């Protein structure tokens, strides 16, 4: 009932909250009024999505983060002005649903202040061919080293996300291990960038 009231209030005010857990943390790409640490329960951050556009290509996929079922995820909540609500939603749909591997969801997130808000976020579609599921770390490392796409090398995505999470005080064992191995191995193979969808 409390969440239903929050949804009604958000719709009435036009206010929009967006929950970021990966590259949105360090490159949101949309205007916002404020940002703060937030916790989403019931979903966990996972390198469970094959990237065919931004960090890979269909013949040489990269690996990017998605929200997968179970656990909890610490990320960032962005508060968006009502005047920008529709434009931000359009932008996020264009960015996150380019190959339809993410499903758009409204989910309750807990802000650092203790307040609970309903936030727009994107979760991995387990039925999509680009859903990778849980992979062995060595396999993940190989994919990440080889992947490169429209937004650059897959290794850059992993190391930047890892660094920004650490700045927030968030430890992610998989990203931490990958970042350490990538550093030891000298990052990534030189793979051509792709503009394919």
N, CA, C and O atoms as a DFTB+ gen file, in Angstrom:
788 C
 N C O
     1  1       0.829      -1.204       0.000
     2  2       0.000       0.000       0.000
     3  2       0.866       1.257       0.000
     4  3       0.573       2.221      -0.706
     5  1       1.937       1.238       0.800
     6  2       2.843       2.380       0.873
     7  2       3.463       2.669      -0.492
     8  3       3.591       3.827      -0.889
     9  1       3.853       1.598      -1.217
    10  2       4.460       1.776      -2.534
    11  2       3.444       2.315      -3.529
    12  3       3.789       3.130      -4.385
    13  1       2.203       1.876      -3.428
    14  2       1.147       2.374      -4.318
    15  2       0.959       3.875      -4.119
    16  3       0.780       4.619      -5.084
    17  1       1.000       4.315      -2.858
    18  2       0.874       5.753      -2.569
    19  2       2.061       6.528      -3.143
    20  3       1.895       7.620      -3.686
    21  1       3.255       5.955      -3.020
    22  2       4.460       6.606      -3.550
    23  2       4.365       6.759      -5.061
    24  3       4.759       7.782      -5.622
    25  1       3.833       5.722      -5.712
    26  2       3.672       5.752      -7.164
    27  2       2.693       6.840      -7.572
    28  3       2.939       7.580      -8.523
    29  1       1.570       6.936      -6.843
    30  2       0.572       7.975      -7.125
    31  2       1.160       9.368      -6.952
    32  3       0.941      10.257      -7.775
    33  1       1.912       9.543      -5.863
    34  2       2.522      10.847      -5.589
    35  2       3.537      11.224      -6.671
    36  3       3.593      12.374      -7.107
    37  1       4.338      10.242      -7.099
    38  2       5.337      10.503      -8.134
    39  2       4.662      10.883      -9.445
    40  3       5.099      11.808     -10.129
    41  1       3.599      10.169      -9.792
    42  2       2.875      10.457     -11.030
    43  2       2.236      11.838     -10.972
    44  3       2.242      12.571     -11.961
    45  1       1.683      12.196      -9.810
    46  2       1.020      13.487      -9.648
    47  2       2.020      14.639      -9.742
    48  3       1.723      15.673     -10.341
    49  1       3.185      14.466      -9.162
    50  2       4.189      15.536      -9.146
    51  2       5.002      15.575     -10.436
    52  3       5.618      16.591     -10.757
    53  1       5.002      14.466     -11.172
    54  2       5.817      14.383     -12.373
    55  2       7.263      14.066     -12.068
    56  3       8.092      13.982     -12.974
    57  1       7.571      13.889     -10.782
    58  2       8.944      13.601     -10.367
    59  2       9.380      12.238     -10.892
    60  3       8.583      11.302     -10.960
    61  1      10.652      12.139     -11.262
    62  2      11.206      10.881     -11.749
    63  2      12.491      10.573     -11.003
    64  3      13.361      11.432     -10.856
    65  1      12.600       9.341     -10.534
    66  2      13.840       8.840      -9.981
    67  2      14.367       7.756     -10.909
    68  3      13.595       6.966     -11.452
    69  1      15.677       7.720     -11.090
    70  2      16.318       6.719     -11.937
    71  2      17.387       6.027     -11.100
    72  3      18.191       6.692     -10.446
    73  1      17.402       4.682     -11.115
    74  2      18.413       3.930     -10.383
    75  2      19.489       3.457     -11.347
    76  3      19.205       2.760     -12.321
    77  1      20.736       3.846     -11.062
    78  2      21.872       3.430     -11.873
    79  2      22.774       2.490     -11.094
    80  3      23.016       2.696      -9.905
    81  1      23.271       1.459     -11.762
    82  2      24.096       0.462     -11.080
    83  2      25.378       0.129     -11.848
    84  3      26.252      -0.563     -11.324
    85  1      25.494       0.623     -13.099
    86  2      26.669       0.363     -13.930
    87  2      27.186       1.678     -14.492
    88  3      27.551       2.585     -13.743
    89  1      27.213       1.774     -15.822
    90  2      27.762       2.979     -16.443
    91  2      26.930       4.232     -16.169
    92  3      27.443       5.346     -16.279
    93  1      25.662       4.067     -15.816
    94  2      24.870       5.254     -15.463
    95  2      25.459       5.975     -14.256
    96  3      25.270       7.183     -14.109
    97  1      26.172       5.253     -13.387
    98  2      26.787       5.872     -12.222
    99  2      27.792       6.934     -12.648
   100  3      27.834       8.020     -12.071
   101  1      28.599       6.622     -13.654
   102  2      29.658       7.550     -14.049
   103  2      29.404       8.279     -15.373
   104  3      30.150       9.187     -15.738
   105  1      28.349       7.875     -16.088
   106  2      28.001       8.581     -17.326
   107  2      26.489       8.549     -17.517
   108  3      25.984       7.858     -18.401
   109  1      25.765       9.303     -16.681
   110  2      24.300       9.238     -16.811
   111  2      23.795       9.756     -18.153
   112  3      22.908       9.151     -18.754
   113  1      24.351      10.868     -18.629
   114  2      23.954      11.378     -19.937
   115  2      22.646      12.131     -19.967
   116  3      22.152      12.461     -21.045
   117  1      22.062      12.417     -18.791
   118  2      20.810      13.173     -18.740
   119  2      20.888      14.171     -17.583
   120  3      21.650      13.969     -16.637
   121  1      20.096      15.253     -17.657
   122  2      20.113      16.246     -16.571
   123  2      19.375      15.724     -15.336
   124  3      18.344      15.062     -15.455
   125  1      19.902      16.022     -14.167
   126  2      19.244      15.609     -12.925
   127  2      19.423      16.686     -11.863
   128  3      20.362      17.480     -11.909
   129  1      18.507      16.692     -10.914
   130  2      18.538      17.677      -9.831
   131  2      19.507      17.269      -8.725
   132  3      20.214      18.107      -8.167
   133  1      19.531      15.993      -8.419
   134  2      20.412      15.497      -7.367
   135  2      20.671      14.012      -7.587
   136  3      19.957      13.340      -8.331
   137  1      21.714      13.517      -6.918
   138  2      22.033      12.088      -6.957
   139  2      22.485      11.676      -5.571
   140  3      23.120      12.451      -4.856
   141  1      22.153      10.454      -5.198
   142  2      22.563       9.987      -3.874
   143  2      22.685       8.463      -3.889
   144  3      22.043       7.797      -4.700
   145  1      23.507       7.912      -2.994
   146  2      23.611       6.459      -2.892
   147  2      22.248       5.848      -2.590
   148  3      21.442       6.433      -1.868
   149  1      22.001       4.677      -3.145
   150  2      20.703       4.026      -2.965
   151  2      20.874       2.513      -2.987
   152  3      21.844       1.984      -3.529
   153  1      19.914       1.841      -2.390
   154  2      19.929       0.376      -2.319
   155  2      18.661      -0.178      -2.944
   156  3      17.555       0.253      -2.619
   157  1      18.832      -1.134      -3.839
   158  2      17.712      -1.842      -4.463
   159  2      17.739      -3.282      -3.979
   160  3      18.738      -3.977      -4.159
   161  1      16.661      -3.734      -3.374
   162  2      16.588      -5.110      -2.877
   163  2      15.881      -6.006      -3.898
   164  3      15.006      -5.562      -4.642
   165  1      16.287      -7.280      -3.909
   166  2      15.652      -8.244      -4.806
   167  2      16.365      -8.415      -6.125
   168  3      16.032      -9.311      -6.901
   169  1      17.351      -7.558      -6.392
   170  2      18.131      -7.632      -7.632
   171  2      19.596      -7.441      -7.284
   172  3      19.927      -6.738      -6.329
   173  1      20.484      -8.073      -8.068
   174  2      21.917      -7.922      -7.837
   175  2      22.600      -7.482      -9.132
   176  3      22.156      -7.818     -10.230
   177  1      23.677      -6.731      -8.981
   178  2      24.496      -6.324     -10.119
   179  2      25.274      -7.547     -10.597
   180  3      25.868      -8.261      -9.788
   181  1      25.275      -7.791     -11.915
   182  2      25.948      -8.972     -12.450
   183  2      26.394      -8.719     -13.887
   184  3      25.672      -8.109     -14.676
   185  1      27.597      -9.198     -14.216
   186  2      28.054      -9.153     -15.609
   187  2      27.375     -10.297     -16.350
   188  3      27.986     -11.331     -16.619
   189  1      26.120     -10.095     -16.671
   190  2      25.295     -11.188     -17.198
   191  2      24.708     -10.896     -18.572
   192  3      23.826     -11.618     -19.037
   193  1      25.197      -9.831     -19.232
   194  2      24.631      -9.435     -20.532
   195  2      25.744      -9.351     -21.573
   196  3      26.738      -8.652     -21.375
   197  1      25.570     -10.069     -22.683
   198  2      26.498      -9.940     -23.806
   199  2      26.202      -8.622     -24.525
   200  3      25.055      -8.341     -24.872
   201  1      27.234      -7.825     -24.743
   202  2      27.069      -6.553     -25.445
   203  2      27.356      -6.734     -26.930
   204  3      28.419      -7.223     -27.311
   205  1      26.393      -6.331     -27.767
   206  2      26.548      -6.420     -29.218
   207  2      26.697      -5.048     -29.860
   208  3      26.886      -4.948     -31.072
   209  1      26.612      -3.978     -29.050
   210  2      26.661      -2.630     -29.615
   211  2      27.727      -1.776     -28.927
   212  3      28.729      -1.420     -29.546
   213  1      27.515      -1.447     -27.653
   214  2      28.359      -0.465     -26.985
   215  2      29.747      -0.979     -26.610
   216  3      30.721      -0.231     -26.689
   217  1      29.851      -2.240     -26.207
   218  2      31.143      -2.773     -25.764
   219  2      31.505      -4.088     -26.455
   220  3      32.337      -4.851     -25.965
   221  1      30.866      -4.341     -27.601
   222  2      31.153      -5.554     -28.355
   223  2      30.405      -5.536     -29.665
   224  3      29.814      -4.523     -30.039
   225  1      30.429      -6.643     -30.358
   226  2      29.729      -6.812     -31.632
   227  2      29.151      -8.223     -31.645
   228  3      29.598      -9.072     -30.873
   229  1      28.161      -8.497     -32.509
   230  2      27.566      -9.837     -32.528
   231  2      28.574     -10.973     -32.708
   232  3      28.413     -12.042     -32.120
   233  1      29.628     -10.744     -33.530
   234  2      30.617     -11.797     -33.758
   235  2      31.728     -11.805     -32.699
   236  3      32.514     -12.750     -32.636
   237  1      31.795     -10.765     -31.875
   238  2      32.790     -10.682     -30.812
   239  2      32.175      -9.885     -29.665
   240  3      32.537      -8.730     -29.444
   241  1      31.251     -10.499     -28.938
   242  2      30.516      -9.757     -27.914
   243  2      31.382      -9.342     -26.731
   244  3      32.373      -9.990     -26.395
   245  1      30.976      -8.252     -26.121
   246  2      31.552      -7.849     -24.851
   247  2      30.643      -8.346     -23.742
   248  3      29.724      -9.128     -23.984
   249  1      30.903      -7.892     -22.535
   250  2      30.116      -8.317     -21.387
   251  2      29.840      -7.096     -20.515
   252  3      30.768      -6.420     -20.071
   253  1      28.552      -6.816     -20.271
   254  2      28.181      -5.643     -19.485
   255  2      27.251      -6.036     -18.342
   256  3      26.746      -7.157     -18.274
   257  1      27.047      -5.084     -17.459
   258  2      26.249      -5.337     -16.265
   259  2      24.758      -5.305     -16.542
   260  3      24.270      -4.566     -17.397
   261  1      24.060      -6.128     -15.793
   262  2      22.602      -6.106     -15.766
   263  2      22.171      -6.345     -14.332
   264  3      22.974      -6.754     -13.494
   265  1      20.921      -6.091     -14.057
   266  2      20.358      -6.487     -12.770
   267  2      19.764      -7.869     -12.950
   268  3      18.903      -8.077     -13.804
   269  1      20.226      -8.817     -12.142
   270  2      19.713     -10.177     -12.195
   271  2      18.985     -10.463     -10.886
   272  3      19.254      -9.824      -9.869
   273  1      18.079     -11.410     -10.912
   274  2      17.231     -11.682      -9.746
   275  2      18.022     -12.167      -8.534
   276  3      18.981     -12.929      -8.659
   277  1      17.594     -11.706      -7.357
   278  2      18.160     -12.174      -6.101
   279  2      19.171     -11.211      -5.511
   280  3      19.871     -10.506      -6.237
   281  1      19.243     -11.187      -4.185
   282  2      20.233     -10.355      -3.505
   283  2      19.821      -8.898      -3.406
   284  3      18.638      -8.577      -3.298
   285  1      20.819      -8.020      -3.446
   286  2      20.587      -6.582      -3.342
   287  2      21.703      -5.867      -4.090
   288  3      22.776      -6.430      -4.308
   289  1      21.446      -4.632      -4.480
   290  2      22.411      -3.879      -5.269
   291  2      22.510      -2.454      -4.743
   292  3      21.505      -1.755      -4.614
   293  1      23.734      -2.033      -4.440
   294  2      23.983      -0.644      -4.079
   295  2      24.375       0.116      -5.335
   296  3      25.260      -0.302      -6.081
   297  1      23.703       1.239      -5.556
   298  2      23.967       2.049      -6.736
   299  2      23.681       3.503      -6.440
   300  3      23.896       3.977      -5.325
   301  1      23.194       4.210      -7.448
   302  2      22.920       5.646      -7.329
   303  2      21.500       5.932      -7.799
   304  3      21.047       5.400      -8.812
   305  1      20.802       6.785      -7.043
   306  2      19.471       7.249      -7.453
   307  2      19.584       8.697      -7.909
   308  3      20.119       9.545      -7.195
   309  1      19.079       8.965      -9.098
   310  2      19.079      10.316      -9.667
   311  2      17.654      10.872      -9.598
   312  3      16.701      10.202      -9.994
   313  1      17.519      12.095      -9.096
   314  2      16.201      12.747      -9.077
   315  2      16.134      13.702     -10.263
   316  3      16.975      14.586     -10.420
   317  1      15.120      13.504     -11.088
   318  2      14.972      14.255     -12.334
   319  2      13.807      15.226     -12.219
   320  3      12.737      14.866     -11.729
   321  1      14.014      16.439     -12.664
   322  2      12.970      17.462     -12.659
   323  2      11.782      17.008     -13.512
   324  3      11.956      16.369     -14.549
   325  1      10.587      17.347     -13.062
   326  2       9.357      16.955     -13.772
   327  2       9.371      17.420     -15.226
   328  3       8.858      16.732     -16.109
   329  1       9.962      18.598     -15.472
   330  2       9.992      19.145     -16.830
   331  2      10.824      18.275     -17.779
   332  3      10.616      18.301     -18.992
   333  1      11.745      17.523     -17.233
   334  2      12.610      16.677     -18.061
   335  2      12.209      15.206     -18.061
   336  3      12.861      14.381     -18.702
   337  1      11.156      14.885     -17.354
   338  2      10.758      13.489     -17.161
   339  2      10.647      12.706     -18.472
   340  3      11.313      11.683     -18.636
   341  1       9.827      13.167     -19.392
   342  2       9.581      12.415     -20.633
   343  2      10.829      12.329     -21.497
   344  3      11.098      11.288     -22.096
   345  1      11.602      13.423     -21.566
   346  2      12.828      13.416     -22.374
   347  2      13.845      12.431     -21.806
   348  3      14.525      11.738     -22.563
   349  1      13.953      12.362     -20.481
   350  2      14.900      11.439     -19.851
   351  2      14.468       9.987     -20.075
   352  3      15.302       9.127     -20.355
   353  1      13.185       9.721     -19.955
   354  2      12.688       8.361     -20.206
   355  2      12.977       7.950     -21.652
   356  3      13.408       6.825     -21.908
   357  1      12.738       8.870     -22.597
   358  2      13.036       8.567     -24.017
   359  2      14.521       8.282     -24.202
   360  3      14.900       7.328     -24.881
   361  1      15.361       9.120     -23.591
   362  2      16.806       8.931     -23.692
   363  2      17.221       7.564     -23.142
   364  3      18.007       6.853     -23.768
   365  1      16.694       7.200     -21.972
   366  2      17.055       5.918     -21.353
   367  2      16.586       4.735     -22.197
   368  3      17.294       3.736     -22.319
   369  1      15.412       4.846     -22.768
   370  2      14.920       3.761     -23.624
   371  2      15.797       3.602     -24.857
   372  3      16.104       2.482     -25.265
   373  1      16.200       4.724     -25.452
   374  2      17.084       4.656     -26.622
   375  2      18.428       4.034     -26.252
   376  3      19.000       3.261     -27.021
   377  1      18.920       4.377     -25.077
   378  2      20.242       3.902     -24.643
   379  2      20.220       2.452     -24.161
   380  3      21.070       1.649     -24.546
   381  1      19.248       2.127     -23.324
   382  2      19.250       0.824     -22.654
   383  2      18.539      -0.283     -23.441
   384  3      18.784      -1.466     -23.207
   385  1      17.673       0.093     -24.358
   386  2      16.886      -0.936     -25.035
   387  2      17.216      -1.067     -26.522
   388  3      16.375      -1.462     -27.330
   389  1      18.458      -0.727     -26.862
   390  2      18.866      -0.762     -28.264
   391  2      18.747      -2.165     -28.870
   392  3      18.456      -2.298     -30.058
   393  1      18.968      -3.212     -28.065
   394  2      18.770      -4.584     -28.558
   395  2      17.714      -5.325     -27.733
   396  3      17.568      -6.541     -27.860
   397  1      16.990      -4.605     -26.902
   398  2      15.886      -5.151     -26.098
   399  2      16.311      -6.230     -25.104
   400  3      15.501      -7.082     -24.741
   401  1      17.574      -6.208     -24.658
   402  2      18.031      -7.195     -23.676
   403  2      17.670      -6.769     -22.247
   404  3      17.715      -7.580     -21.321
   405  1      17.311      -5.487     -22.079
   406  2      16.902      -5.003     -20.762
   407  2      15.394      -4.757     -20.729
   408  3      14.798      -4.320     -21.713
   409  1      14.801      -5.043     -19.589
   410  2      13.385      -4.764     -19.364
   411  2      13.272      -3.546     -18.446
   412  3      13.965      -3.454     -17.432
   413  1      12.405      -2.629     -18.808
   414  2      12.183      -1.437     -17.997
   415  2      11.308      -1.776     -16.798
   416  3      10.262      -2.409     -16.945
   417  1      11.734      -1.358     -15.619
   418  2      10.985      -1.640     -14.391
   419  2      10.948      -0.415     -13.488
   420  3      11.867       0.405     -13.497
   421  1       9.883      -0.299     -12.715
   422  2       9.822       0.662     -11.615
   423  2       9.972      -0.152     -10.347
   424  3       9.229      -1.107     -10.120
   425  1      10.930       0.224      -9.524
   426  2      11.225      -0.560      -8.331
   427  2      11.480       0.353      -7.146
   428  3      12.014       1.449      -7.319
   429  1      11.105      -0.077      -5.931
   430  2      11.379       0.723      -4.742
   431  2      12.858       0.681      -4.382
   432  3      13.442      -0.395      -4.259
   433  1      13.460       1.855      -4.215
   434  2      14.854       1.927      -3.776
   435  2      14.923       2.709      -2.474
   436  3      14.132       3.620      -2.231
   437  1      15.886       2.330      -1.642
   438  2      16.097       2.988      -0.356
   439  2      17.232       3.982      -0.503
   440  3      18.358       3.605      -0.825
   441  1      16.934       5.261      -0.266
   442  2      17.949       6.299      -0.361
   443  2      18.798       6.328       0.906
   444  3      18.410       5.787       1.942
   445  1      19.947       6.960       0.808
   446  2      20.856       7.076       1.944
   447  2      20.181       7.753       3.135
   448  3      20.508       7.470       4.287
   449  1      19.236       8.649       2.847
   450  2      18.513       9.389       3.895
   451  2      17.533       8.504       4.666
   452  3      17.045       8.895       5.726
   453  1      17.242       7.307       4.132
   454  2      16.251       6.424       4.734
   455  2      14.915       6.477       4.009
   456  3      14.044       5.635       4.229
   457  1      14.759       7.474       3.143
   458  2      13.533       7.614       2.350
   459  2      13.465       6.498       1.313
   460  3      14.488       6.022       0.822
   461  1      12.234       6.091       0.990
   462  2      12.043       5.077      -0.051
   463  2      11.287       5.712      -1.209
   464  3      10.249       6.345      -1.016
   465  1      11.823       5.536      -2.419
   466  2      11.194       6.120      -3.611
   467  2      11.068       5.038      -4.678
   468  3      11.738       4.007      -4.636
   469  1      10.195       5.308      -5.625
   470  2      10.027       4.405      -6.763
   471  2      10.934       4.908      -7.881
   472  3      10.835       6.065      -8.289
   473  1      11.815       4.046      -8.375
   474  2      12.776       4.474      -9.389
   475  2      12.679       3.624     -10.650
   476  3      12.384       2.430     -10.607
   477  1      12.935       4.276     -11.755
   478  2      12.996       3.594     -13.044
   479  2      14.360       2.920     -13.154
   480  3      15.381       3.541     -12.861
   481  1      14.386       1.669     -13.570
   482  2      15.646       0.971     -13.768
   483  2      15.483      -0.085     -14.855
   484  3      14.383      -0.315     -15.358
   485  1      16.591      -0.719     -15.205
   486  2      16.572      -1.692     -16.295
   487  2      17.187      -3.001     -15.818
   488  3      18.315      -3.029     -15.325
   489  1      16.429      -4.086     -15.972
   490  2      16.861      -5.406     -15.503
   491  2      17.109      -6.310     -16.713
   492  3      16.536      -6.112     -17.785
   493  1      17.969      -7.298     -16.517
   494  2      18.294      -8.229     -17.609
   495  2      17.108      -9.142     -17.907
   496  3      16.474      -9.677     -16.998
   497  1      16.826      -9.306     -19.183
   498  2      15.779     -10.231     -19.633
   499  2      16.406     -11.615     -19.793
   500  3      17.166     -11.853     -20.732
   501  1      16.091     -12.513     -18.885
   502  2      16.698     -13.858     -18.901
   503  2      16.305     -14.670     -20.130
   504  3      16.954     -15.673     -20.428
   505  1      15.268     -14.269     -20.846
   506  2      14.840     -15.028     -22.036
   507  2      15.502     -14.522     -23.318
   508  3      15.339     -15.113     -24.385
   509  1      16.248     -13.425     -23.204
   510  2      16.878     -12.822     -24.385
   511  2      18.165     -13.579     -24.747
   512  3      18.891     -14.015     -23.853
   513  1      18.455     -13.740     -26.048
   514  2      19.685     -14.448     -26.450
   515  2      20.972     -13.807     -25.920
   516  3      21.995     -14.482     -25.817
   517  1      20.934     -12.529     -25.587
   518  2      22.127     -11.852     -25.068
   519  2      22.291     -12.017     -23.553
   520  3      23.246     -11.497     -22.976
   521  1      21.374     -12.728     -22.914
   522  2      21.530     -12.992     -21.483
   523  2      22.609     -14.060     -21.318
   524  3      22.485     -15.172     -21.833
   525  1      23.668     -13.704     -20.593
   526  2      24.801     -14.617     -20.441
   527  2      24.706     -15.482     -19.195
   528  3      25.345     -16.532     -19.116
   529  1      23.914     -15.049     -18.225
   530  2      23.836     -15.788     -16.973
   531  2      25.135     -15.680     -16.186
   532  3      25.910     -14.743     -16.381
   533  1      25.371     -16.632     -15.303
   534  2      26.591     -16.625     -14.479
   535  2      27.696     -17.362     -15.223
   536  3      27.562     -18.538     -15.561
   537  1      28.789     -16.649     -15.471
   538  2      29.916     -17.217     -16.207
   539  2      31.112     -17.418     -15.276
   540  3      31.248     -16.743     -14.255
   541  1      31.964     -18.354     -15.651
   542  2      33.227     -18.560     -14.968
   543  2      34.084     -17.286     -15.129
   544  3      34.057     -16.644     -16.179
   545  1      34.839     -16.934     -14.082
   546  2      35.630     -15.700     -14.112
   547  2      36.627     -15.656     -15.270
   548  3      36.803     -14.610     -15.896
   549  1      37.272     -16.774     -15.556
   550  2      38.243     -16.798     -16.653
   551  2      37.577     -16.553     -18.001
   552  3      38.146     -15.904     -18.879
   553  1      36.372     -17.078     -18.152
   554  2      35.612     -16.841     -19.390
   555  2      35.233     -15.367     -19.486
   556  3      35.329     -14.757     -20.551
   557  1      34.799     -14.801     -18.353
   558  2      34.460     -13.378     -18.340
   559  2      35.672     -12.545     -18.744
   560  3      35.556     -11.622     -19.550
   561  1      36.820     -12.867     -18.190
   562  2      38.043     -12.118     -18.484
   563  2      38.369     -12.174     -19.977
   564  3      38.706     -11.155     -20.579
   565  1      38.270     -13.357     -20.571
   566  2      38.546     -13.501     -22.001
   567  2      37.594     -12.636     -22.827
   568  3      38.029     -11.935     -23.741
   569  1      36.299     -12.681     -22.509
   570  2      35.296     -11.907     -23.258
   571  2      35.572     -10.416     -23.126
   572  3      35.557      -9.684     -24.116
   573  1      35.824      -9.968     -21.895
   574  2      36.053      -8.541     -21.637
   575  2      37.306      -8.044     -22.357
   576  3      37.310      -6.938     -22.896
   577  1      38.355      -8.843     -22.371
   578  2      39.596      -8.432     -23.048
   579  2      39.397      -8.297     -24.556
   580  3      40.012      -7.436     -25.185
   581  1      38.560      -9.123     -25.130
   582  2      38.374      -9.139     -26.578
   583  2      37.325      -8.133     -27.060
   584  3      37.361      -7.705     -28.214
   585  1      36.395      -7.758     -26.183
   586  2      35.262      -6.939     -26.596
   587  2      35.596      -5.470     -26.802
   588  3      36.356      -4.877     -26.037
   589  1      35.013      -4.893     -27.852
   590  2      35.103      -3.464     -28.119
   591  2      33.922      -3.087     -29.009
   592  3      33.564      -3.825     -29.927
   593  1      33.326      -1.938     -28.731
   594  2      32.148      -1.538     -29.494
   595  2      32.056      -0.037     -29.669
   596  3      33.060       0.671     -29.596
   597  1      30.861       0.436     -29.899
   598  2      30.615       1.836     -30.201
   599  2      31.125       2.785     -29.108
   600  3      31.579       3.891     -29.403
   601  1      31.049       2.350     -27.853
   602  2      31.482       3.204     -26.744
   603  2      32.916       2.943     -26.302
   604  3      33.394       3.565     -25.354
   605  1      33.608       2.025     -26.983
   606  2      35.004       1.771     -26.651
   607  2      35.247       0.359     -26.160
   608  3      34.367      -0.497     -26.249
   609  1      36.455       0.112     -25.635
   610  2      36.834      -1.225     -25.178
   611  2      36.019      -1.688     -23.972
   612  3      35.699      -0.898     -23.085
   613  1      35.696      -2.958     -23.955
   614  2      34.962      -3.555     -22.841
   615  2      35.758      -3.430     -21.538
   616  3      35.182      -3.220     -20.470
   617  1      37.083      -3.559     -21.633
   618  2      37.935      -3.456     -20.446
   619  2      37.790      -2.093     -19.774
   620  3      37.795      -1.999     -18.547
   621  1      37.662      -1.045     -20.574
   622  2      37.492       0.308     -20.034
   623  2      36.197       0.405     -19.220
   624  3      36.168       1.008     -18.147
   625  1      35.138      -0.194     -19.746
   626  2      33.839      -0.203     -19.056
   627  2      33.969      -0.868     -17.683
   628  3      33.475      -0.344     -16.685
   629  1      34.630      -2.015     -17.641
   630  2      34.787      -2.754     -16.382
   631  2      35.618      -1.962     -15.383
   632  3      35.239      -1.838     -14.219
   633  1      36.757      -1.424     -15.833
   634  2      37.645      -0.726     -14.894
   635  2      37.044       0.589     -14.418
   636  3      37.202       0.947     -13.250
   637  1      36.361       1.314     -15.293
   638  2      35.727       2.575     -14.875
   639  2      34.608       2.317     -13.867
   640  3      34.487       3.022     -12.865
   641  1      33.800       1.308     -14.143
   642  2      32.703       1.002     -13.224
   643  2      33.261       0.568     -11.879
   644  3      32.778       1.002     -10.834
   645  1      34.271      -0.283     -11.902
   646  2      34.921      -0.733     -10.663
   647  2      35.451       0.457      -9.868
   648  3      35.234       0.542      -8.660
   649  1      36.142       1.372     -10.539
   650  2      36.727       2.533      -9.865
   651  2      35.647       3.419      -9.230
   652  3      35.802       3.868      -8.094
   653  1      34.573       3.666      -9.951
   654  2      33.514       4.525      -9.417
   655  2      32.769       3.855      -8.259
   656  3      32.352       4.529      -7.317
   657  1      32.603       2.551      -8.326
   658  2      31.976       1.845      -7.203
   659  2      32.858       1.937      -5.956
   660  3      32.356       2.140      -4.851
   661  1      34.158       1.788      -6.136
   662  2      35.074       1.913      -5.001
   663  2      34.996       3.304      -4.381
   664  3      35.036       3.442      -3.158
   665  1      34.887       4.332      -5.218
   666  2      34.763       5.707      -4.721
   667  2      33.504       5.876      -3.876
   668  3      33.458       6.711      -2.973
   669  1      32.476       5.066      -4.182
   670  2      31.225       5.093      -3.410
   671  2      31.300       4.199      -2.175
   672  3      30.377       4.177      -1.361
   673  1      32.405       3.463      -2.041
   674  2      32.528       2.529      -0.926
   675  2      31.858       1.195      -1.180
   676  3      31.543       0.466      -0.240
   677  1      31.636       0.868      -2.453
   678  2      30.978      -0.386      -2.836
   679  2      32.022      -1.364      -3.358
   680  3      32.768      -1.049      -4.285
   681  1      32.071      -2.545      -2.761
   682  2      32.983      -3.598      -3.211
   683  2      32.186      -4.612      -4.031
   684  3      31.179      -5.146      -3.565
   685  1      32.639      -4.869      -5.240
   686  2      32.042      -5.883      -6.105
   687  2      33.146      -6.887      -6.425
   688  3      34.031      -6.584      -7.226
   689  1      33.115      -8.082      -5.816
   690  2      34.215      -9.048      -5.972
   691  2      34.544      -9.408      -7.418
   692  3      35.718      -9.535      -7.766
   693  1      33.530      -9.573      -8.264
   694  2      33.802      -9.949      -9.658
   695  2      34.497      -8.829     -10.414
   696  3      35.484      -9.064     -11.111
   697  1      33.977      -7.597     -10.278
   698  2      34.597      -6.466     -10.961
   699  2      36.000      -6.216     -10.422
   700  3      36.913      -5.867     -11.169
   701  1      36.155      -6.399      -9.123
   702  2      37.463      -6.198      -8.496
   703  2      38.489      -7.191      -9.069
   704  3      39.609      -6.814      -9.415
   705  1      38.085      -8.453      -9.159
   706  2      38.985      -9.475      -9.697
   707  2      39.317      -9.184     -11.157
   708  3      40.477      -9.265     -11.562
   709  1      38.299      -8.846     -11.946
   710  2      38.514      -8.554     -13.363
   711  2      39.428      -7.350     -13.556
   712  3      40.337      -7.384     -14.385
   713  1      39.188      -6.278     -12.788
   714  2      40.012      -5.070     -12.912
   715  2      41.467      -5.379     -12.576
   716  3      42.378      -4.885     -13.240
   717  1      41.685      -6.186     -11.559
   718  2      43.048      -6.557     -11.167
   719  2      43.732      -7.383     -12.267
   720  3      44.893      -7.146     -12.601
   721  1      42.997      -8.352     -12.822
   722  2      43.558      -9.188     -13.886
   723  2      43.816      -8.375     -15.157
   724  3      44.836      -8.566     -15.819
   725  1      42.909      -7.484     -15.492
   726  2      43.084      -6.640     -16.675
   727  2      44.317      -5.762     -16.519
   728  3      45.067      -5.553     -17.473
   729  1      44.520      -5.250     -15.309
   730  2      45.692      -4.419     -15.041
   731  2      46.977      -5.242     -15.224
   732  3      47.948      -4.770     -15.815
   733  1      46.968      -6.463     -14.714
   734  2      48.139      -7.339     -14.825
   735  2      48.429      -7.706     -16.281
   736  3      49.587      -7.805     -16.686
   737  1      47.368      -7.904     -17.060
   738  2      47.508      -8.341     -18.446
   739  2      47.645      -7.195     -19.434
   740  3      47.821      -7.416     -20.632
   741  1      47.565      -5.982     -18.934
   742  2      47.701      -4.829     -19.826
   743  2      46.421      -4.453     -20.530
   744  3      46.451      -3.925     -21.642
   745  1      45.284      -4.722     -19.888
   746  2      44.004      -4.250     -20.413
   747  2      43.337      -5.189     -21.373
   748  3      42.794      -6.211     -20.954
   749  1      43.358      -4.877     -22.660
   750  2      42.536      -5.610     -23.632
   751  2      43.281      -5.791     -24.935
   752  3      44.279      -5.123     -25.206
   753  1      42.770      -6.713     -25.736
   754  2      43.270      -6.876     -27.099
   755  2      42.778      -5.690     -27.927
   756  3      41.760      -5.079     -27.601
   757  1      43.490      -5.375     -28.976
   758  2      43.034      -4.302     -29.854
   759  2      41.979      -4.868     -30.785
   760  3      42.279      -5.575     -31.747
   761  1      40.731      -4.538     -30.468
   762  2      39.615      -5.034     -31.275
   763  2      38.972      -3.854     -31.987
   764  3      38.840      -2.788     -31.386
   765  1      38.566      -4.004     -33.245
   766  2      37.962      -2.889     -33.970
   767  2      36.623      -2.500     -33.351
   768  3      35.849      -3.356     -32.923
   769  1      36.362      -1.188     -33.312
   770  2      35.073      -0.720     -32.796
   771  2      33.984      -1.081     -33.791
   772  3      34.221      -1.167     -34.996
   773  1      32.779      -1.293     -33.260
   774  2      31.655      -1.690     -34.115
   775  2      30.527      -0.704     -33.968
   776  3      30.290      -0.190     -32.875
   777  1      29.826      -0.430     -35.052
   778  2      28.652       0.422     -34.976
   779  2      27.388      -0.375     -35.269
   780  3      26.321       0.197     -35.490
   781  1      27.515      -1.698     -35.271
   782  2      26.356      -2.544     -35.550
   783  2      25.435      -2.608     -34.340
   784  3      25.887      -2.502     -33.200
   785  1      24.157      -2.780     -34.590
   786  2      23.188      -2.932     -33.494
   787  2      23.106      -4.386     -33.101
   788  3      22.349      -4.740     -32.197
